[in-house]
Amino acid sequence: MIPQFIISHIRKNPNVEFEYQSNEEHCLGVAELAKQFASEFGMGDFGYVMGMLHDKGKEKNEFQEYIKDVNGIPNHKRWTRDGKSHAYVGGLLAKELGSMVAPLIENPIMGHHRGLYDYVDLETEEQRSIPEEVTRIRVSSPSLPSWFTSGILQPKDFHHIERILYSCLVDADFLDTERFMQPEQFRLREGKKSLEELLVQLNGFIAGFGEPKTDVNKIRTEVQQVCKDKAKEAPGFYSLTVPTGGGKTLSSLVWALHHAVHYGKKRIIIAIPYTSIIVQTAAVLRGIFGGENVLEHHSNVIVDDNKEDDENLKQKLATENWDYPIIVTTNVQLFESMMASHSSKCRKLHNISNSVLILDEVQTLPTDFLQPIVDSLDTYQRLFGTSVLFTTASQPVLEGKHQGTNPSVTLNGLGHIEEIIPVGWNLHDRLRRVQLDINNTPRTYDEIADILMRHDRVLCIVNTRRDAKEIFDRLPDEGVRIHLSRMMCPAHVAEKIQEMKQAL
């Protein structure tokens, strides 16, 4: 029997009978989730109002006929393509809430299916009218967060505020829909470990090293201790400048987890420029925390749809919204999401708020896009509670204002960035293990191969993949020789790196 209430979703149960979710139930469910998400940065009331209004357009008579028709429920009324359109109605209702609120939530509501509108297109949508069968509901105009009137708000913040509110709404909408339509799948999103539990695992892993005996390991222990001590300092921007070999990856985790637990942050997000480094970093993290707590999200990770085990499905679901304790991803994935306008990329944004973000090899940030990147990080830290750690052996200068001789070479940088390592530690000299002997004499492939064969252990890095193959083919078959190249698929590269570690 078709219910008399407004239908939001219809599913078939195992007995091939229809079950219905009312629009009131769905909107309330979305409102509560969106409020929970937006409360992380002081805009919970905005999230609630968006959720309550977003699907009011489903009250349209034509939409109700459409949803019955596409689910195979016989009806004698017709619907049009425009008739099933419904998101604009909630946006028009939001517009009535006033000039301080409407600009922030109207676009997210109107675009919660098709993506955020450009300004001109949004104006066109605003010319539509609210169908007479849609009932008005009383929603209080949300109160503005304290930072909205504290004087710290800047013009560059507004597009990020709109995007992160959009993120709260679309993720809440997807999740509440999944909760009704696919309850078994929805339950897979539950039961993740807390950062407090992961901190215990990290401490246990480090304790397993025992007392440091070599000079290098003593330095690594010192770096870890200062990271632990500094982790209690106020959320903000931090840098960890440690030369290669100083245990930067593990030390940054020590700072991030202690900082997150101390200040109640939700997750650790590690963004890295190169997929080759990501694969190695993720492998280390899985070894410490287990694969069920580490999400590796980049273009080289292919989730096997043929595998139906829970862990594989959990990982696949987590790529949608980054609701995982530890995320390892690329700079491209991170910053493109911050500038995106569609739900597939924006859905994760609210989970960057109130988290710890580690930017590894930060010197590789593209200079052409450095200003919008810096502006984004500033907004997420200042308004959304994200603590940021820059890690590298050679920190770029991101503080203050920089003006080059070319007027276009300008960077309005960040405020204060607190360096974790004391200047007097002089780590670059203490960790120096390489002596440079530069010889600019041109060499043939055969000559280079001959030089390599004189060493028991040697690494040869060349400019092109063709050069690497030519030299490798000239090496003798006996002994261990390993060819690494981006001509290989990611699985082959990982296999060769493991082979190299075993040989060493």
N, C-alpha and C positions, 0 to 999 in steps of 0.2 A: 504494500500500500504506500502510495506517495505521501510523504508527510506534508502538513500544512505550513510548516515554517519555511523560512528562506533557506535554500540549500546552498552550501558552500562547496562540499565535495561529496562524491559518491564512490563507493567501492563495492566490489562483489566479495562476499564471504565464501568460505569453502563449500557451502551448500548452494552456491550460485544464486544467492539472494542478495538484494541490494541493502547496503547500510549507508546511512546519511549522517553527514556532519552539518549542523546548522551554521549559518553564517555568524550568528551571535557567538556561538561557542568558538569558532575559528578566530574571529576578530579578538575575542578576549584572550585566547591562548597566545596569539601573536603579540598582543599588547603587553602581556606579562613577561614574555621572553624579551621583547625589544626594550622594555623598561629595565630588566635585569642587565642587559648588555650595555645600554646607554648610561646606567648608573655608575659604571666604571669611570666615567669622566664627567659626572655631575649633571647629566641630561636625561635622567630616568623618566621624568614627566613627559619629555618630548617623545621618547620611545613609546610610552603608553598611548599617547594621543595618536601617533602614527598608526599603531596597531589597531586601534579602535576604528579609525576612519578608512584604512587602506582598501578594504573590500566592500564598502557601503554600496558601490556600484553594482554588486551582485543582486541587489534588490530590484534591479530593472526587470520588467516582465520578460523582455526578449532574452536576457541572460538566463533566466530560469528555464525558458523553453530550450535554449541552446544546451545547457548542461544535461537536461533530460535526454535530449535527442542524441548527443554524442555518446551517451552511456547506454543507448538502446532501449530507453524507456518510451513507449509509444505516447505521442501527443499530437494534437491536431492543429497546433498553432505554429506559425513560421517565425524564424528569426533571420536577421541579416548579419552580414559580416560586422557592420558597425554595432549591431545590437549586442554582440558578445563582449564588446569593449567595455570595460568597467573601471579601470584604474583612475581615469580622469575625474570621476565623481568624488572620490575621497579627497583629491587635490583641491577641487572647487570648494568642498566643505572646509578644508583646512584654511583656505584663503580668507574665510570669514572670521578667523581667529585673531586677525589684526596684524599690523605691519611689523611687529617685533618677532612674531612667531612664524607666520605664513611663509616668508622667504626661505626659511630653513627646512620646512617639512613638506611644502607643496610639491616641489620637484621630486623628492624621494618617493612620495606616495604615487604621483602620476606615473613615475617611471619604474615602479617596482617590478614590472614584467619586461618592458622593452629597453630599459636603461634610462639614465638621466638625460633630460632634454637640454639642448642648447637654448639660450635665452629666447631667441626669436621663435623657435618651435614651441617653447613653453607658453609664450604669449598667445600663439594660435590656439593652443589647447584651452587656454583660459576663456576663450570666446564661446566655448560650449556652455550648455545650460544643464542644471541638475534636473533629471527626470522627476515628474510629479509624484511617482509612486515611491520614491526614495524618502524615507523618514529621517528627520533631523534627530540626532541624539545630543544630549547635553554632555559636553566634555569641557572641563575647565581649561582655560588657557594655561599652558605649562609655565612654571616659574623659571626664570633664567638662572643659570649657574652663577656662582659667586665670581668666577673669573670673567664673566661676560661684562660686569660692571666695575671691575677692579682696575681698569686702565691697562691691562696687559694684552688686550685683544688688538690685533693688527689686521689691516685689510687682506693680507695674504692668507689669513687663517680661514676665511669664510668658505672657500671651496672645499677645504679639508673637513670643516664642520659638517657641511652638507653631504659630503661623500661618506663620512663615518656614520652619520645618522641613516643614510641610505643603506649602509652595510648592516646596521642593527635591524632595520626593517626587513630586508630581503632574507637575511639568515633566519630571523624569527619566522618569517613566512614559510620558507622551505622546511624548517624543522617542525613546525606545527602541522604542516601538510603531511610530512613524512610520518609524524607520530600517529596520524589517523589512517593514512593510506598504506603505510608499510611499518607497522608497529615493531615487528621483529628486527628490521634494519635499524630503526630508531634506537632500540635498546643496545645495539652495538656501540653506540656513541658514549655509553656510560662506563663507569668503573675504571677511570684512569688514575694513575698514581699521582699523589700530590708532590709538589716541589720539596716539601719537608722530607718525604720518603726518599726522593732522589738524592737529596743532600746527604742522607745517611749512607746511601750506596756509594756516593762519591768519596766521602770520608773513609769508608772501608777500603775502597780501591786504592786510595793514596797511602793508607796505613800499610797496605800490603807491600809497598816498596821497601819498608824498613828504614833504618838509619842511613842517610846518604854517605857514601864513602869517597866518591870521586869529587873533584872540584866542580865539575859541571853539575852534578846532582845536588851538591850543596847550594849552588846558585839557584837552581830550580826550586829548591825547598824555600829559600829566602824569598823568591818572587811569589810563591804561593802564599807564604805567611803575610806578606805586605798586602796582597790582594784580599786576603781574609780580613785583615785589620781595616782596610779602606772600605770594605763592603758596607759598613754601618754608616758611612757618611751619606748626606742627603741625596735623594734622587737628582739626577742631572746628567751632564755630559762628562765622560771620563775617557782617558786614553791609557793604553798599556803598551809602552814602547819596549819591546824585548827582541834582541837579535835572534836570528835563526839558531835553533838548538837550545834556547833558553826555556823551553816548555811553555810557550805562549798559549797554546790551545787549552791545555789543562788548567793553567793559571787563570785564564779568562773565565773558564767554567767555575772555578773556585769563587772568583769575585761575583759572577752573575748569580749563582745559586744562593750564596750567603746574602747578597743584596736583595734578591727576590723574596727569600723567606723572611728577612728582617722587615721588609716594607710591604709584605702581602701582595707581591706581584704574581701574575697568573701563569706565565710561561717564559721560556727562554727561546728567542729567535736568533739564529746565527745566519748571517748573510755573507756569502763568499763569492768572489768574482768568477772563479773558474770551476767548472764541473769536476775537473780532475782532483782539485783540492777538496771539494765537497765530498766526493766518494770516499776519500781517505778519512776525512774528519768524521763523517757519519759512521764509518766502520769502527772508529775509536769509541765514539759515543755509544754505539750499540753494545760494544764490549763491556762498557761500564754499567749502562742502565737497562740493557735489554732492548731488543727491537720493538717491543710493544710500547716503548716510551719515547721513541725517536722517529720522527717523520722526516724522510728525505724527499724533498719536493723540487724537482727540476726536470728539464726536458729529456734527460737521459734515463730517467726512472720510468719504466713501463710496468704498470700494474697488470698482472696476469688475470684477465677476466675469466679464464677457465678455472682458476682456483677459487674454491668456494669456502675456504677455511675462514674463521672469524678474524684472525689477525690480518690477513690480506684485505678483507673487506673493510676493516677498521682503518687501515692505512689509506685505502681508496676514498673512504668517506671523509677522512681528515684533510685530504688535499682540497676539499671544497671550502672549508672555513678555518683551517689551522687550529682546530680545537684539540690540541695535543700538548703534552708538557714541554717537549723540546722539538723545535722545527729547525731543519738545516735546509737552506734554500739559496737561490742566486740573487745577486743584486738586481738583476733584470726583473725577476719575479716580484721582488719586494717593491721596487720603485715604480714599475709599471702599474702595479695594483694601486698604489697611492694616487696615481694620476688617471685611473681608469674611470669609465662611466657605465659599465655593464655589470650585472650581478655576478657573473662567473668570476670576475677578478676582484670586485669590490666586496664580495661577501665576507672575506677574511679580515677586512680592515679593523673592525671593532675588536678583534682578538689581538691586534698589535698594541692597543691601548692597555695601560697598566701592566705592561710586560717589560722584560729586559731585552734589548736589541744589541747584539754584538755584530759589528761590521768589521770583518777580517780583511786584511790586506787593503786597508782603506785608501792607500795611496793610488790605487787603481781606479778610483771613482772617475768617470769621464768628465773632463774639464768643460766640455761643451754643455753639459747638463748640471754642472756643479751647483749653480745658484738655486734652481728648483729643488734639487736634492737637499741642500742645506736648509732651505726654507721649510721643506716637508718635515725634516728631522726636528727643527726648532718648534714647529707647531705640535708635533706628536709629544715632544718632551714637555713643553710649557703648558699645554691645555689637556692632553690626554694621558699624562702620567707615565710615559714611556721613558725609562732610563736607557741611555745609549753608551756603549763602550766601543771606542775605536781601537783596534789592535793592528800592529804592524811592527816591522823592524825600522821603518823610516816614515815617521808621521808627517803628513802634509800639514800646512798651516791653514786651519779652518776657522780660527778665531779672528774677530775684528773685521775691519773694512780694508779691502785691498784695491788699489787703483794702479793699473799699469800705464805705460806710456801711450798705449792704444786705448782710447776712451771706452771701447767695448770690453776691454779686459778688466772687469770690475767684479769683486765678490763682496757682498754684504754678508760677512761670516757670522758664526755663532758667538754667543757670549763666552763666558769662561769655560774652558775644558780642563778638568782636573787630571793631571798626570799622576798615575799610581806609583810609578817607580821614582824614588828620590834621585835628583840629578847627580848627587855625589857617588852613586853606585857604579857609574862608569861601566855599564854592562858590555858595551861594544868592545872594549879592550879586554875585559875579564873573560869574555866568551870567544875571543878571537882564536880560531883554530885553522885558519887558512892563510897561506902565504902566496901572494900574487906574483907570478913571474910572467910577464907579458912578452910574447914573441910574435911579431907581426909578419914573419916570413911566410909567403904563400906556400901551401902544401897541396900535393895531389892526394887523391883518395888512397892510393897505395902507400904513400908516405905516412899518412895519418894512421892507417891500419897497422903499419909496421911499428909506429910509436906506441900504439895501444898495447900491442902484444908484448912489450917490454915490462909491463906492470902486472902485478898479481891482482890488484883491484883498481879499476879505473872507470870513470864516468866520462863519456864523450857527448857533448851537447852541440848540435849543429843547427844551421839556419832553416833548412827545409826538410820535408819528409823524404824527398828524393835523395838528398845528401846522406841521411841516416841509413837508408836502404843500401846505397852504394858502398858505404863503409862497412856495414854489417856483413854484406855478402863477401867481403874480402878477408874476414876474420876466419881462423881455422875452426873446424867443427868440434875439435876436442875441447874439453873444459866447459865452463859455464859462460855462455854469451847470451845476452838478452837484448832484444830489439823492442823498443817502445815507440809507438807512433800513433798519431791521430787518424791514421788510415785504419786502425783497428777499431772494432766495436767496443763499447764500454766494458762488457763482460771480459773480453780478451785482455784489455788493459789491466783490469783488476787482477786477472789471473797471473799476468806477467809481473805485476808489482809484488804479489804474494810469493811468486817464485824467486824474485830478487831478495826478499826479506829472508826467506829460508836459506838461500845461498850465503847470505851474510852472517 
